[in-house]
């Protein structure tokens, strides 16, 4: 028994390949999500900057107040 191939090895290898495909799919989606979250953060920062410039110095709203509205 020590020198032969285990009976379950074919199924194990098939499942291992399937797991690798699932992991590759997961990593692609994870990277895409991280990228999109970064783009969204940049957009929100740009909006805050626009609102801050548009509000002027006499406005009572602060950057934190504007951020809470997002």
C-alpha positions in Angstrom: 0.0 0.0 0.0 2.9 2.4 0.7 4.1 2.3 -3.0 0.8 2.6 -4.8 -1.4 5.6 -5.6 -4.3 6.2 -3.2 -7.7 5.5 -4.6 -9.0 9.0 -3.9 -6.1 10.8 -5.6 -7.9 11.4 -8.9 -10.9 13.0 -7.1 -8.5 15.0 -5.0 -6.6 16.4 -8.0 -9.9 17.2 -9.7 -11.1 19.1 -6.7 -7.8 20.8 -6.3 -8.0 22.2 -9.9 -11.6 23.3 -9.2 -10.4 25.1 -6.1 -7.7 26.8 -8.0 -10.2 28.1 -10.5 -12.4 29.4 -7.7 -9.5 31.1 -6.0 -8.4 32.8 -9.3 -12.0 34.1 -9.8 -12.1 35.3 -6.2 -8.7 37.2 -6.5 -9.9 38.8 -9.8 -13.1 40.1 -8.1 -11.2 41.2 -5.0 -8.7 43.2 -7.0 -11.5 44.8 -9.1 -13.4 45.7 -5.9 -10.3 47.3 -4.3 -9.7 49.3 -7.5 -13.3 50.5 -7.7 -13.3 51.5 -4.0 -10.1 53.5 -4.6 -11.7 55.3 -7.6 -14.8 56.0 -5.5 -12.7 57.4 -2.6 -10.8 59.7 -5.1 -14.2 60.9 -6.5 -15.5 61.7 -3.0 -12.3 63.5 -2.1 -12.6 65.6 -5.3 -16.2 66.4 -4.4 -15.2 67.5 -1.0 -12.5 69.7 -2.4 -15.1 71.2 -4.9 -17.6 71.9 -2.1 -14.9 73.4 0.1 -13.8 75.8 -2.6 -17.4 76.6 -3.5 -18.5 77.2 0.1 -15.9 80.0 0.5 -14.5 81.2 3.8 -17.7 82.7 5.1 -19.6 79.4 5.2 -20.4 77.7 8.5 -20.1 74.2 6.9 -16.8 72.4 7.5 -15.2 69.7 5.5 -16.4 67.2 8.1 -20.0 68.3 7.7 -19.8 67.9 3.9 -18.2 64.4 4.3 -21.1 63.3 6.6 -23.6 64.1 3.8 -21.9 61.7 1.4 
